[in-house]
């Protein structure tokens, strides 16, 4: 142990040098070092060893009766006791922080419920980056669920703001989506159900005391049948997904029927229509939140996601996500100011063949 080696070194050097030089006070370094790196019991043992070493040094430098040596011994004992107290406080706070992290990890599992790597006709990968230091969760949300008919339904969204309080709003929308994904035949019915749930319960979970402004959630809903070559989308005020086809062909799926964000309730009327896009085997869809495209470099430039994705040569969702993650951190200097979530979906041959999803909305 470094502390014991330090005690032995200081003791040996102090005994070997001139009696006019006193290195004994430096022995306090040993219990101070232990307080930072070890528990209170270890710190106490190191303090006792340091005190014994100072006794030996005092004997070699004039005995224990001199006022200077007595003062050094008392001071070392008092400081060692303080180091034990500091170590105990540090250990308790570390344990509390560990518990908080465990709760945060558990909450993230409940909130995000990580999608499987393969579901239906999709292969996928996802990434969640929380802006809050030491946080695991924030105001971005993503979820994947299976419908009773052979379709995969996808949600990605962004709660206004990025404080930890916004996690409650994200959980509200995510739970409503998961509950309704297998109940409603059409995508507009599902979106309407999620909107109704958000409107009924938003005030109960929103942090209106610290954030009295508007509370809403931008979101993209997708309905992807296991068979076929299309995807249905309803965009509620969210950045458009990117369709990646071939080596470097990247297209933003801009909605011609975009609806307002969730949570505005009676302020707007939601249209019961969707957009439809081609999504063929081998294509990839990249869904993301504005924390990605609004991530700023030190000079203030936003991250050019579509441009950067077109420059990557990705053979799988994992590879593409890895490239984006590394490039995003390099762009921002590893300092994100907002939560960021990404989800990559790749259409692969379906393992089973079923009838198509019921389409309850007009296609493009």
Order of alpha helices (4+ residues) and beta strands (2+ residues): alpha-alpha-alpha-alpha-beta-beta-beta-beta-alpha-alpha-beta-beta-beta-beta-beta-beta-alpha-alpha-alpha-beta
